[in-house]
Amino acid sequence: MRTTRDRIRHAISFEIIGLAIFTPLASFVFGIPVEHIGVVGIVSATLATGWNYLYNLGFDHLMQKYRGGTQKTMALRVAHAVLFELGLLIVLMPFIAWYLGVSLIQALVMDIAFALFYLVYAFFFNLAYDRIFPLPEWQKEAKA
């Protein structure tokens, strides 16, 4: 399983890279000034960073308990990303509506768009992260 230091590196790098891509893209797509999207992005990233750490820790513990290891199949990677984004969607929608002064329906549409972006981003980020920083246990499993 990943160490606390590795989990912190994962969470922080995920959010920094995500914000660098998300902020200008969302500003362009929704026609909202980059500074307003930036605030939404920073608040979202801060909440998501804590959620990321806790969610991945819990997910790994469940995998360890029920599967005996933490290596993910493609199906588990998809489930992992979808469940993460659903949890975040529920928390962020009211904030987006309030801060941007939009209706809950508009905030839901924006939040879903943000979640779809981060769903795809999370899948590819985590795939790359696991290849760049593989766990020793995965190498043992691959040899067996």
Secondary structure, DSSP 8 states (H G I E B T S, - for coil): ---HHHHHHHHHHHHHHHHHHHHHHHHHHHT--HHHHHHHHHHHHHHHHHHHHHHHHHHHHHHHHHHSS----HHHHHHHHHHHHHHHHHHHHHHHHHHHT--HHHHHHHHHHHHHHHHHHHHHHHHHHHHHS--HHHHHHHH-
